[in-house]
Amino acid sequence: MTNSAPRRHLPTSPFRPAPAPQIKRFAVGDRVSHDEYGLGRAIAVEGELAVLVDFGSRQVRITAPFAKLFLL
């Protein structure tokens, strides 16, 4: 049985709360790697919402949270 909800941190707990996830930020011209599409270059950035990436054979708009997209 798995629970997908994050655990809440009690104020009386002796343990530190889990750190907040880092927001990935990309800029035009950044070299990126995608688990499915491979290597590419960011050609347009829509704030923190989406990135348009040119992978050579195709252009793909990838939306946040960018789980499979990594900055090189």
N, CA, C, O and CB atoms as a CASP TS submission, in Angstrom:
PFRMAT TS
TARGET T0000
AUTHOR 0000-0000-0000
METHOD Language model
MODEL 1
PARENT N/A
ATOM      1  N   MET     1       0.845  -1.175   0.000  1.00  0.00           N
ATOM      2  CA  MET     1       0.000   0.000   0.000  1.00  0.00           C
ATOM      3  C   MET     1       0.889   1.236   0.000  1.00  0.00           C
ATOM      4  O   MET     1       1.745   1.401   0.869  1.00  0.00           O
ATOM      5  CB  MET     1      -0.961  -0.001   1.217  1.00  0.00           C
ATOM      6  N   THR     2       0.676   2.099  -0.982  1.00  0.00           N
ATOM      7  CA  THR     2       1.483   3.310  -1.063  1.00  0.00           C
ATOM      8  C   THR     2       0.604   4.528  -0.845  1.00  0.00           C
ATOM      9  O   THR     2      -0.578   4.533  -1.187  1.00  0.00           O
ATOM     10  CB  THR     2       2.206   3.400  -2.419  1.00  0.00           C
ATOM     11  N   ASN     3       1.194   5.538  -0.281  1.00  0.00           N
ATOM     12  CA  ASN     3       0.488   6.785  -0.036  1.00  0.00           C
ATOM     13  C   ASN     3       1.225   7.876  -0.796  1.00  0.00           C
ATOM     14  O   ASN     3       2.386   8.162  -0.505  1.00  0.00           O
ATOM     15  CB  ASN     3       0.396   7.112   1.499  1.00  0.00           C
ATOM     16  N   SER     4       0.560   8.483  -1.764  1.00  0.00           N
ATOM     17  CA  SER     4       1.234   9.483  -2.593  1.00  0.00           C
ATOM     18  C   SER     4       1.233  10.874  -1.956  1.00  0.00           C
ATOM     19  O   SER     4       1.929  11.769  -2.435  1.00  0.00           O
ATOM     20  CB  SER     4       0.574   9.549  -3.956  1.00  0.00           C
ATOM     21  N   ALA     5       0.477  11.063  -0.906  1.00  0.00           N
ATOM     22  CA  ALA     5       0.437  12.364  -0.241  1.00  0.00           C
ATOM     23  C   ALA     5       1.722  12.582   0.553  1.00  0.00           C
ATOM     24  O   ALA     5       2.213  11.654   1.195  1.00  0.00           O
ATOM     25  CB  ALA     5      -0.799  12.469   0.688  1.00  0.00           C
ATOM     26  N   PRO     6       2.273  13.800   0.516  1.00  0.00           N
ATOM     27  CA  PRO     6       3.494  14.057   1.286  1.00  0.00           C
ATOM     28  C   PRO     6       3.193  14.046   2.781  1.00  0.00           C
ATOM     29  O   PRO     6       2.094  14.398   3.208  1.00  0.00           O
ATOM     30  CB  PRO     6       4.120  15.406   0.879  1.00  0.00           C
ATOM     31  N   ARG     7       4.160  13.648   3.548  1.00  0.00           N
ATOM     32  CA  ARG     7       3.986  13.636   4.995  1.00  0.00           C
ATOM     33  C   ARG     7       4.075  15.051   5.530  1.00  0.00           C
ATOM     34  O   ARG     7       4.917  15.838   5.097  1.00  0.00           O
ATOM     35  CB  ARG     7       5.036  12.734   5.672  1.00  0.00           C
ATOM     36  N   ARG     8       3.216  15.363   6.458  1.00  0.00           N
ATOM     37  CA  ARG     8       3.273  16.688   7.053  1.00  0.00           C
ATOM     38  C   ARG     8       4.262  16.686   8.202  1.00  0.00           C
ATOM     39  O   ARG     8       4.489  15.660   8.842  1.00  0.00           O
ATOM     40  CB  ARG     8       1.884  17.137   7.533  1.00  0.00           C
ATOM     41  N   HIS     9       4.834  17.824   8.451  1.00  0.00           N
ATOM     42  CA  HIS     9       5.836  17.949   9.495  1.00  0.00           C
ATOM     43  C   HIS     9       5.178  18.525  10.747  1.00  0.00           C
ATOM     44  O   HIS     9       4.584  19.602  10.705  1.00  0.00           O
ATOM     45  CB  HIS     9       7.019  18.839   9.029  1.00  0.00           C
ATOM     46  N   LEU    10       5.288  17.812  11.842  1.00  0.00           N
ATOM     47  CA  LEU    10       4.721  18.281  13.096  1.00  0.00           C
ATOM     48  C   LEU    10       5.687  19.239  13.776  1.00  0.00           C
ATOM     49  O   LEU    10       6.891  18.983  13.776  1.00  0.00           O
ATOM     50  CB  LEU    10       4.390  17.098  14.021  1.00  0.00           C
ATOM     51  N   PRO    11       5.205  20.329  14.354  1.00  0.00           N
ATOM     52  CA  PRO    11       6.092  21.296  14.999  1.00  0.00           C
ATOM     53  C   PRO    11       6.866  20.716  16.179  1.00  0.00           C
ATOM     54  O   PRO    11       7.923  21.238  16.534  1.00  0.00           O
ATOM     55  CB  PRO    11       5.294  22.477  15.465  1.00  0.00           C
ATOM     56  N   THR    12       6.367  19.657  16.786  1.00  0.00           N
ATOM     57  CA  THR    12       7.053  19.050  17.935  1.00  0.00           C
ATOM     58  C   THR    12       8.047  17.969  17.521  1.00  0.00           C
ATOM     59  O   THR    12       8.694  17.371  18.380  1.00  0.00           O
ATOM     60  CB  THR    12       6.035  18.459  18.893  1.00  0.00           C
ATOM     61  N   SER    13       8.178  17.710  16.232  1.00  0.00           N
ATOM     62  CA  SER    13       9.066  16.660  15.751  1.00  0.00           C
ATOM     63  C   SER    13      10.531  17.050  15.942  1.00  0.00           C
ATOM     64  O   SER    13      10.896  18.203  15.714  1.00  0.00           O
ATOM     65  CB  SER    13       8.786  16.362  14.276  1.00  0.00           C
ATOM     66  N   PRO    14      11.377  16.095  16.362  1.00  0.00           N
ATOM     67  CA  PRO    14      12.801  16.389  16.502  1.00  0.00           C
ATOM     68  C   PRO    14      13.541  16.382  15.155  1.00  0.00           C
ATOM     69  O   PRO    14      14.715  16.748  15.097  1.00  0.00           O
ATOM     70  CB  PRO    14      13.440  15.383  17.442  1.00  0.00           C
ATOM     71  N   PHE    15      12.875  15.974  14.089  1.00  0.00           N
ATOM     72  CA  PHE    15      13.493  15.890  12.774  1.00  0.00           C
ATOM     73  C   PHE    15      13.193  17.141  11.956  1.00  0.00           C
ATOM     74  O   PHE    15      12.153  17.774  12.135  1.00  0.00           O
ATOM     75  CB  PHE    15      13.007  14.641  12.032  1.00  0.00           C
ATOM     76  N   ARG    16      14.099  17.489  11.069  1.00  0.00           N
ATOM     77  CA  ARG    16      13.910  18.643  10.202  1.00  0.00           C
ATOM     78  C   ARG    16      12.884  18.312   9.120  1.00  0.00           C
ATOM     79  O   ARG    16      12.766  17.157   8.710  1.00  0.00           O
ATOM     80  CB  ARG    16      15.252  19.078   9.569  1.00  0.00           C
ATOM     81  N   PRO    17      12.146  19.315   8.659  1.00  0.00           N
ATOM     82  CA  PRO    17      11.203  19.054   7.561  1.00  0.00           C
ATOM     83  C   PRO    17      11.960  18.798   6.262  1.00  0.00           C
ATOM     84  O   PRO    17      13.105  19.220   6.101  1.00  0.00           O
ATOM     85  CB  PRO    17      10.225  20.244   7.384  1.00  0.00           C
ATOM     86  N   ALA    18      11.309  18.107   5.350  1.00  0.00           N
ATOM     87  CA  ALA    18      11.924  17.831   4.049  1.00  0.00           C
ATOM     88  C   ALA    18      12.138  19.151   3.306  1.00  0.00           C
ATOM     89  O   ALA    18      11.277  20.030   3.354  1.00  0.00           O
ATOM     90  CB  ALA    18      11.038  16.854   3.204  1.00  0.00           C
ATOM     91  N   PRO    19      13.270  19.300   2.622  1.00  0.00           N
ATOM     92  CA  PRO    19      13.513  20.551   1.890  1.00  0.00           C
ATOM     93  C   PRO    19      12.536  20.692   0.729  1.00  0.00           C
ATOM     94  O   PRO    19      12.096  19.696   0.155  1.00  0.00           O
ATOM     95  CB  PRO    19      14.965  20.603   1.369  1.00  0.00           C
ATOM     96  N   ALA    20      12.204  21.918   0.392  1.00  0.00           N
ATOM     97  CA  ALA    20      11.312  22.193  -0.735  1.00  0.00           C
ATOM     98  C   ALA    20      12.038  21.819  -2.030  1.00  0.00           C
ATOM     99  O   ALA    20      13.242  22.047  -2.149  1.00  0.00           O
ATOM    100  CB  ALA    20      10.866  23.700  -0.754  1.00  0.00           C
ATOM    101  N   PRO    21      11.318  21.249  -3.000  1.00  0.00           N
ATOM    102  CA  PRO    21      11.975  20.881  -4.262  1.00  0.00           C
ATOM    103  C   PRO    21      12.474  22.123  -5.004  1.00  0.00           C
ATOM    104  O   PRO    21      11.830  23.171  -4.990  1.00  0.00           O
ATOM    105  CB  PRO    21      11.006  20.083  -5.160  1.00  0.00           C
ATOM    106  N   GLN    22      13.630  21.983  -5.649  1.00  0.00           N
ATOM    107  CA  GLN    22      14.215  23.079  -6.420  1.00  0.00           C
ATOM    108  C   GLN    22      13.427  23.265  -7.714  1.00  0.00           C
ATOM    109  O   GLN    22      13.065  22.288  -8.370  1.00  0.00           O
ATOM    110  CB  GLN    22      15.717  22.806  -6.725  1.00  0.00           C
ATOM    111  N   ILE    23      13.163  24.511  -8.078  1.00  0.00           N
ATOM    112  CA  ILE    23      12.483  24.807  -9.331  1.00  0.00           C
ATOM    113  C   ILE    23      13.537  24.890 -10.426  1.00  0.00           C
ATOM    114  O   ILE    23      14.492  25.661 -10.325  1.00  0.00           O
ATOM    115  CB  ILE    23      11.655  26.134  -9.236  1.00  0.00           C
ATOM    116  N   LYS    24      13.356  24.087 -11.476  1.00  0.00           N
ATOM    117  CA  LYS    24      14.313  24.108 -12.576  1.00  0.00           C
ATOM    118  C   LYS    24      14.060  25.331 -13.432  1.00  0.00           C
ATOM    119  O   LYS    24      12.917  25.616 -13.790  1.00  0.00           O
ATOM    120  CB  LYS    24      14.219  22.818 -13.424  1.00  0.00           C
ATOM    121  N   ARG    25      15.133  26.066 -13.767  1.00  0.00           N
ATOM    122  CA  ARG    25      15.034  27.261 -14.601  1.00  0.00           C
ATOM    123  C   ARG    25      15.932  27.071 -15.815  1.00  0.00           C
ATOM    124  O   ARG    25      17.074  26.623 -15.706  1.00  0.00           O
ATOM    125  CB  ARG    25      15.429  28.549 -13.803  1.00  0.00           C
ATOM    126  N   PHE    26      15.391  27.422 -16.964  1.00  0.00           N
ATOM    127  CA  PHE    26      16.125  27.291 -18.213  1.00  0.00           C
ATOM    128  C   PHE    26      16.165  28.636 -18.919  1.00  0.00           C
ATOM    129  O   PHE    26      15.297  29.483 -18.708  1.00  0.00           O
ATOM    130  CB  PHE    26      15.488  26.218 -19.119  1.00  0.00           C
ATOM    131  N   ALA    27      17.177  28.829 -19.758  1.00  0.00           N
ATOM    132  CA  ALA    27      17.331  30.049 -20.544  1.00  0.00           C
ATOM    133  C   ALA    27      17.478  29.662 -22.013  1.00  0.00           C
ATOM    134  O   ALA    27      17.857  28.536 -22.334  1.00  0.00           O
ATOM    135  CB  ALA    27      18.562  30.888 -20.057  1.00  0.00           C
ATOM    136  N   VAL    28      17.177  30.596 -22.889  1.00  0.00           N
ATOM    137  CA  VAL    28      17.329  30.356 -24.319  1.00  0.00           C
ATOM    138  C   VAL    28      18.800  30.057 -24.609  1.00  0.00           C
ATOM    139  O   VAL    28      19.690  30.784 -24.166  1.00  0.00           O
ATOM    140  CB  VAL    28      16.829  31.581 -25.155  1.00  0.00           C
ATOM    141  N   GLY    29      19.040  28.994 -25.347  1.00  0.00           N
ATOM    142  CA  GLY    29      20.402  28.601 -25.697  1.00  0.00           C
ATOM    143  C   GLY    29      20.985  27.524 -24.794  1.00  0.00           C
ATOM    144  O   GLY    29      22.053  26.990 -25.095  1.00  0.00           O
ATOM    145  N   ASP    30      20.321  27.194 -23.707  1.00  0.00           N
ATOM    146  CA  ASP    30      20.823  26.146 -22.804  1.00  0.00           C
ATOM    147  C   ASP    30      20.808  24.789 -23.495  1.00  0.00           C
ATOM    148  O   ASP    30      19.858  24.445 -24.198  1.00  0.00           O
ATOM    149  CB  ASP    30      19.982  26.090 -21.511  1.00  0.00           C
ATOM    150  N   ARG    31      21.872  24.027 -23.284  1.00  0.00           N
ATOM    151  CA  ARG    31      21.917  22.646 -23.765  1.00  0.00           C
ATOM    152  C   ARG    31      21.221  21.793 -22.716  1.00  0.00           C
ATOM    153  O   ARG    31      21.490  21.920 -21.522  1.00  0.00           O
ATOM    154  CB  ARG    31      23.403  22.155 -24.024  1.00  0.00           C
ATOM    155  N   VAL    32      20.320  20.917 -23.173  1.00  0.00           N
ATOM    156  CA  VAL    32      19.543  20.091 -22.257  1.00  0.00           C
ATOM    157  C   VAL    32      19.541  18.642 -22.716  1.00  0.00           C
ATOM    158  O   VAL    32      19.854  18.329 -23.865  1.00  0.00           O
ATOM    159  CB  VAL    32      18.109  20.613 -22.143  1.00  0.00           C
ATOM    160  N   SER    33      19.183  17.775 -21.790  1.00  0.00           N
ATOM    161  CA  SER    33      19.029  16.364 -22.083  1.00  0.00           C
ATOM    162  C   SER    33      17.655  15.929 -21.591  1.00  0.00           C
ATOM    163  O   SER    33      17.233  16.289 -20.492  1.00  0.00           O
ATOM    164  CB  SER    33      20.164  15.519 -21.425  1.00  0.00           C
ATOM    165  N   HIS    34      16.961  15.148 -22.420  1.00  0.00           N
ATOM    166  CA  HIS    34      15.643  14.642 -22.065  1.00  0.00           C
ATOM    167  C   HIS    34      15.694  13.124 -22.105  1.00  0.00           C
ATOM    168  O   HIS    34      16.312  12.549 -23.001  1.00  0.00           O
ATOM    169  CB  HIS    34      14.542  15.194 -23.024  1.00  0.00           C
ATOM    170  N   ASP    35      15.056  12.468 -21.148  1.00  0.00           N
ATOM    171  CA  ASP    35      15.098  11.010 -21.066  1.00  0.00           C
ATOM    172  C   ASP    35      14.521  10.325 -22.307  1.00  0.00           C
ATOM    173  O   ASP    35      14.980   9.247 -22.684  1.00  0.00           O
ATOM    174  CB  ASP    35      14.348  10.549 -19.842  1.00  0.00           C
ATOM    175  N   GLU    36      13.535  10.930 -22.935  1.00  0.00           N
ATOM    176  CA  GLU    36      12.881  10.312 -24.086  1.00  0.00           C
ATOM    177  C   GLU    36      13.419  10.822 -25.418  1.00  0.00           C
ATOM    178  O   GLU    36      13.593  10.034 -26.347  1.00  0.00           O
ATOM    179  CB  GLU    36      11.396  10.555 -24.019  1.00  0.00           C
ATOM    180  N   TYR    37      13.687  12.128 -25.532  1.00  0.00           N
ATOM    181  CA  TYR    37      14.061  12.736 -26.812  1.00  0.00           C
ATOM    182  C   TYR    37      15.567  12.883 -27.026  1.00  0.00           C
ATOM    183  O   TYR    37      16.002  13.038 -28.167  1.00  0.00           O
ATOM    184  CB  TYR    37      13.424  14.078 -26.922  1.00  0.00           C
ATOM    185  N   GLY    38      16.364  12.841 -25.978  1.00  0.00           N
ATOM    186  CA  GLY    38      17.815  12.945 -26.115  1.00  0.00           C
ATOM    187  C   GLY    38      18.336  14.349 -25.883  1.00  0.00           C
ATOM    188  O   GLY    38      17.799  15.098 -25.067  1.00  0.00           O
ATOM    189  N   LEU    39      19.409  14.705 -26.624  1.00  0.00           N
ATOM    190  CA  LEU    39      20.058  16.007 -26.459  1.00  0.00           C
ATOM    191  C   LEU    39      19.361  17.072 -27.290  1.00  0.00           C
ATOM    192  O   LEU    39      18.891  16.807 -28.396  1.00  0.00           O
ATOM    193  CB  LEU    39      21.536  15.924 -26.847  1.00  0.00           C
ATOM    194  N   GLY    40      19.300  18.289 -26.737  1.00  0.00           N
ATOM    195  CA  GLY    40      18.666  19.374 -27.462  1.00  0.00           C
ATOM    196  C   GLY    40      19.120  20.715 -26.937  1.00  0.00           C
ATOM    197  O   GLY    40      19.965  20.804 -26.046  1.00  0.00           O
ATOM    198  N   ARG    41      18.534  21.777 -27.518  1.00  0.00           N
ATOM    199  CA  ARG    41      18.857  23.147 -27.119  1.00  0.00           C
ATOM    200  C   ARG    41      17.549  23.907 -26.933  1.00  0.00           C
ATOM    201  O   ARG    41      16.651  23.837 -27.772  1.00  0.00           O
ATOM    202  CB  ARG    41      19.775  23.852 -28.180  1.00  0.00           C
ATOM    203  N   ALA    42      17.453  24.639 -25.813  1.00  0.00           N
ATOM    204  CA  ALA    42      16.265  25.444 -25.530  1.00  0.00           C
ATOM    205  C   ALA    42      16.213  26.610 -26.511  1.00  0.00           C
ATOM    206  O   ALA    42      17.177  27.367 -26.626  1.00  0.00           O
ATOM    207  CB  ALA    42      16.271  25.960 -24.056  1.00  0.00           C
ATOM    208  N   ILE    43      15.092  26.760 -27.222  1.00  0.00           N
ATOM    209  CA  ILE    43      14.969  27.842 -28.193  1.00  0.00           C
ATOM    210  C   ILE    43      13.940  28.883 -27.758  1.00  0.00           C
ATOM    211  O   ILE    43      13.900  29.978 -28.318  1.00  0.00           O
ATOM    212  CB  ILE    43      14.592  27.281 -29.555  1.00  0.00           C
ATOM    213  N   ALA    44      13.107  28.557 -26.765  1.00  0.00           N
ATOM    214  CA  ALA    44      12.152  29.525 -26.214  1.00  0.00           C
ATOM    215  C   ALA    44      11.793  29.101 -24.803  1.00  0.00           C
ATOM    216  O   ALA    44      11.677  27.912 -24.508  1.00  0.00           O
ATOM    217  CB  ALA    44      10.870  29.634 -27.102  1.00  0.00           C
ATOM    218  N   VAL    45      11.620  30.088 -23.935  1.00  0.00           N
ATOM    219  CA  VAL    45      11.270  29.822 -22.539  1.00  0.00           C
ATOM    220  C   VAL    45      10.027  30.628 -22.197  1.00  0.00           C
ATOM    221  O   VAL    45       9.978  31.836 -22.431  1.00  0.00           O
ATOM    222  CB  VAL    45      12.453  30.176 -21.573  1.00  0.00           C
ATOM    223  N   GLU    46       9.033  29.962 -21.647  1.00  0.00           N
ATOM    224  CA  GLU    46       7.787  30.605 -21.236  1.00  0.00           C
ATOM    225  C   GLU    46       7.760  30.707 -19.713  1.00  0.00           C
ATOM    226  O   GLU    46       6.967  30.039 -19.049  1.00  0.00           O
ATOM    227  CB  GLU    46       6.548  29.816 -21.762  1.00  0.00           C
ATOM    228  N   GLY    47       8.627  31.543 -19.175  1.00  0.00           N
ATOM    229  CA  GLY    47       8.714  31.705 -17.715  1.00  0.00           C
ATOM    230  C   GLY    47       9.067  30.394 -17.039  1.00  0.00           C
ATOM    231  O   GLY    47      10.004  29.707 -17.448  1.00  0.00           O
ATOM    232  N   GLU    48       8.321  30.052 -16.012  1.00  0.00           N
ATOM    233  CA  GLU    48       8.536  28.781 -15.306  1.00  0.00           C
ATOM    234  C   GLU    48       7.502  27.746 -15.732  1.00  0.00           C
ATOM    235  O   GLU    48       7.372  26.698 -15.100  1.00  0.00           O
ATOM    236  CB  GLU    48       8.475  28.991 -13.778  1.00  0.00           C
ATOM    237  N   LEU    49       6.759  28.040 -16.815  1.00  0.00           N
ATOM    238  CA  LEU    49       5.676  27.153 -17.240  1.00  0.00           C
ATOM    239  C   LEU    49       6.088  26.122 -18.282  1.00  0.00           C
ATOM    240  O   LEU    49       5.675  24.964 -18.204  1.00  0.00           O
ATOM    241  CB  LEU    49       4.555  27.967 -17.782  1.00  0.00           C
ATOM    242  N   ALA    50       6.897  26.529 -19.258  1.00  0.00           N
ATOM    243  CA  ALA    50       7.241  25.618 -20.345  1.00  0.00           C
ATOM    244  C   ALA    50       8.535  26.047 -21.027  1.00  0.00           C
ATOM    245  O   ALA    50       8.966  27.196 -20.924  1.00  0.00           O
ATOM    246  CB  ALA    50       6.103  25.551 -21.368  1.00  0.00           C
ATOM    247  N   VAL    51       9.142  25.087 -21.730  1.00  0.00           N
ATOM    248  CA  VAL    51      10.364  25.325 -22.501  1.00  0.00           C
ATOM    249  C   VAL    51      10.175  24.666 -23.861  1.00  0.00           C
ATOM    250  O   VAL    51       9.751  23.513 -23.942  1.00  0.00           O
ATOM    251  CB  VAL    51      11.645  24.764 -21.760  1.00  0.00           C
ATOM    252  N   LEU    52      10.486  25.389 -24.922  1.00  0.00           N
ATOM    253  CA  LEU    52      10.467  24.828 -26.267  1.00  0.00           C
ATOM    254  C   LEU    52      11.889  24.402 -26.595  1.00  0.00           C
ATOM    255  O   LEU    52      12.812  25.217 -26.580  1.00  0.00           O
ATOM    256  CB  LEU    52       9.914  25.859 -27.323  1.00  0.00           C
ATOM    257  N   VAL    53      12.058  23.110 -26.893  1.00  0.00           N
ATOM    258  CA  VAL    53      13.390  22.542 -27.097  1.00  0.00           C
ATOM    259  C   VAL    53      13.498  21.989 -28.512  1.00  0.00           C
ATOM    260  O   VAL    53      12.601  21.295 -28.990  1.00  0.00           O
ATOM    261  CB  VAL    53      13.685  21.433 -26.054  1.00  0.00           C
ATOM    262  N   ASP    54      14.610  22.306 -29.179  1.00  0.00           N
ATOM    263  CA  ASP    54      14.915  21.777 -30.505  1.00  0.00           C
ATOM    264  C   ASP    54      15.820  20.561 -30.324  1.00  0.00           C
ATOM    265  O   ASP    54      16.946  20.674 -29.840  1.00  0.00           O
ATOM    266  CB  ASP    54      15.594  22.866 -31.420  1.00  0.00           C
ATOM    267  N   PHE    55      15.305  19.393 -30.723  1.00  0.00           N
ATOM    268  CA  PHE    55      16.081  18.158 -30.609  1.00  0.00           C
ATOM    269  C   PHE    55      16.676  17.731 -31.946  1.00  0.00           C
ATOM    270  O   PHE    55      17.082  16.579 -32.098  1.00  0.00           O
ATOM    271  CB  PHE    55      15.211  17.045 -30.057  1.00  0.00           C
ATOM    272  N   GLY    56      16.732  18.628 -32.902  1.00  0.00           N
ATOM    273  CA  GLY    56      17.297  18.320 -34.218  1.00  0.00           C
ATOM    274  C   GLY    56      16.224  17.850 -35.178  1.00  0.00           C
ATOM    275  O   GLY    56      15.941  18.533 -36.162  1.00  0.00           O
ATOM    276  N   SER    57      15.622  16.704 -34.919  1.00  0.00           N
ATOM    277  CA  SER    57      14.597  16.163 -35.802  1.00  0.00           C
ATOM    278  C   SER    57      13.205  16.666 -35.464  1.00  0.00           C
ATOM    279  O   SER    57      12.283  16.511 -36.265  1.00  0.00           O
ATOM    280  CB  SER    57      14.615  14.665 -35.746  1.00  0.00           C
ATOM    281  N   ARG    58      13.036  17.265 -34.294  1.00  0.00           N
ATOM    282  CA  ARG    58      11.734  17.772 -33.871  1.00  0.00           C
ATOM    283  C   ARG    58      11.893  18.852 -32.822  1.00  0.00           C
ATOM    284  O   ARG    58      12.921  18.955 -32.153  1.00  0.00           O
ATOM    285  CB  ARG    58      10.866  16.640 -33.331  1.00  0.00           C
ATOM    286  N   GLN    59      10.843  19.658 -32.696  1.00  0.00           N
ATOM    287  CA  GLN    59      10.781  20.654 -31.630  1.00  0.00           C
ATOM    288  C   GLN    59       9.652  20.250 -30.694  1.00  0.00           C
ATOM    289  O   GLN    59       8.547  19.940 -31.139  1.00  0.00           O
ATOM    290  CB  GLN    59      10.562  22.105 -32.199  1.00  0.00           C
ATOM    291  N   VAL    60       9.935  20.255 -29.394  1.00  0.00           N
ATOM    292  CA  VAL    60       8.969  19.790 -28.412  1.00  0.00           C
ATOM    293  C   VAL    60       8.799  20.851 -27.326  1.00  0.00           C
ATOM    294  O   VAL    60       9.777  21.400 -26.817  1.00  0.00           O
ATOM    295  CB  VAL    60       9.414  18.437 -27.797  1.00  0.00           C
ATOM    296  N   ARG    61       7.536  21.131 -26.981  1.00  0.00           N
ATOM    297  CA  ARG    61       7.225  22.037 -25.868  1.00  0.00           C
ATOM    298  C   ARG    61       7.065  21.177 -24.626  1.00  0.00           C
ATOM    299  O   ARG    61       6.171  20.334 -24.554  1.00  0.00           O
ATOM    300  CB  ARG    61       5.922  22.896 -26.148  1.00  0.00           C
ATOM    301  N   ILE    62       7.932  21.395 -23.656  1.00  0.00           N
ATOM    302  CA  ILE    62       7.937  20.609 -22.422  1.00  0.00           C
ATOM    303  C   ILE    62       7.456  21.508 -21.298  1.00  0.00           C
ATOM    304  O   ILE    62       7.998  22.592 -21.080  1.00  0.00           O
ATOM    305  CB  ILE    62       9.361  20.027 -22.111  1.00  0.00           C
ATOM    306  N   THR    63       6.431  21.049 -20.582  1.00  0.00           N
ATOM    307  CA  THR    63       5.844  21.847 -19.518  1.00  0.00           C
ATOM    308  C   THR    63       6.400  21.463 -18.159  1.00  0.00           C
ATOM    309  O   THR    63       6.951  20.378 -17.976  1.00  0.00           O
ATOM    310  CB  THR    63       4.341  21.698 -19.522  1.00  0.00           C
ATOM    311  N   ALA    64       6.244  22.384 -17.203  1.00  0.00           N
ATOM    312  CA  ALA    64       6.696  22.160 -15.835  1.00  0.00           C
ATOM    313  C   ALA    64       5.963  20.957 -15.264  1.00  0.00           C
ATOM    314  O   ALA    64       4.800  20.756 -15.614  1.00  0.00           O
ATOM    315  CB  ALA    64       6.465  23.418 -14.953  1.00  0.00           C
ATOM    316  N   PRO    65       6.556  20.167 -14.429  1.00  0.00           N
ATOM    317  CA  PRO    65       7.714  20.385 -13.579  1.00  0.00           C
ATOM    318  C   PRO    65       9.037  19.897 -14.169  1.00  0.00           C
ATOM    319  O   PRO    65      10.013  19.766 -13.430  1.00  0.00           O
ATOM    320  CB  PRO    65       7.489  19.720 -12.281  1.00  0.00           C
ATOM    321  N   PHE    66       9.103  19.626 -15.464  1.00  0.00           N
ATOM    322  CA  PHE    66      10.358  19.274 -16.152  1.00  0.00           C
ATOM    323  C   PHE    66      11.032  18.037 -15.546  1.00  0.00           C
ATOM    324  O   PHE    66      12.252  18.022 -15.382  1.00  0.00           O
ATOM    325  CB  PHE    66      11.326  20.455 -16.104  1.00  0.00           C
ATOM    326  N   ALA    67      10.264  17.017 -15.216  1.00  0.00           N
ATOM    327  CA  ALA    67      10.800  15.843 -14.532  1.00  0.00           C
ATOM    328  C   ALA    67      11.863  15.116 -15.359  1.00  0.00           C
ATOM    329  O   ALA    67      12.823  14.593 -14.793  1.00  0.00           O
ATOM    330  CB  ALA    67       9.674  14.887 -14.197  1.00  0.00           C
ATOM    331  N   LYS    68      11.714  15.073 -16.676  1.00  0.00           N
ATOM    332  CA  LYS    68      12.652  14.320 -17.516  1.00  0.00           C
ATOM    333  C   LYS    68      13.652  15.206 -18.235  1.00  0.00           C
ATOM    334  O   LYS    68      14.422  14.713 -19.059  1.00  0.00           O
ATOM    335  CB  LYS    68      11.893  13.509 -18.528  1.00  0.00           C
ATOM    336  N   LEU    69      13.662  16.509 -17.946  1.00  0.00           N
ATOM    337  CA  LEU    69      14.536  17.465 -18.626  1.00  0.00           C
ATOM    338  C   LEU    69      15.639  17.931 -17.692  1.00  0.00           C
ATOM    339  O   LEU    69      15.373  18.379 -16.577  1.00  0.00           O
ATOM    340  CB  LEU    69      13.732  18.670 -19.140  1.00  0.00           C
ATOM    341  N   PHE    70      16.884  17.821 -18.155  1.00  0.00           N
ATOM    342  CA  PHE    70      18.035  18.166 -17.313  1.00  0.00           C
ATOM    343  C   PHE    70      18.957  19.133 -18.043  1.00  0.00           C
ATOM    344  O   PHE    70      19.182  19.001 -19.246  1.00  0.00           O
ATOM    345  CB  PHE    70      18.811  16.896 -16.904  1.00  0.00           C
ATOM    346  N   LEU    71      19.477  20.087 -17.323  1.00  0.00           N
ATOM    347  CA  LEU    71      20.416  21.066 -17.854  1.00  0.00           C
ATOM    348  C   LEU    71      21.805  20.444 -17.938  1.00  0.00           C
ATOM    349  O   LEU    71      22.253  19.785 -16.999  1.00  0.00           O
ATOM    350  CB  LEU    71      20.438  22.342 -16.979  1.00  0.00           C
ATOM    351  N   LEU    72      22.489  20.654 -19.068  1.00  0.00           N
ATOM    352  CA  LEU    72      23.852  20.107 -19.218  1.00  0.00           C
ATOM    353  C   LEU    72      24.896  21.149 -18.921  1.00  0.00           C
ATOM    354  O   LEU    72      26.091  20.865 -18.997  1.00  0.00           O
ATOM    355  CB  LEU    72      24.065  19.559 -20.624  1.00  0.00           C
TER
END
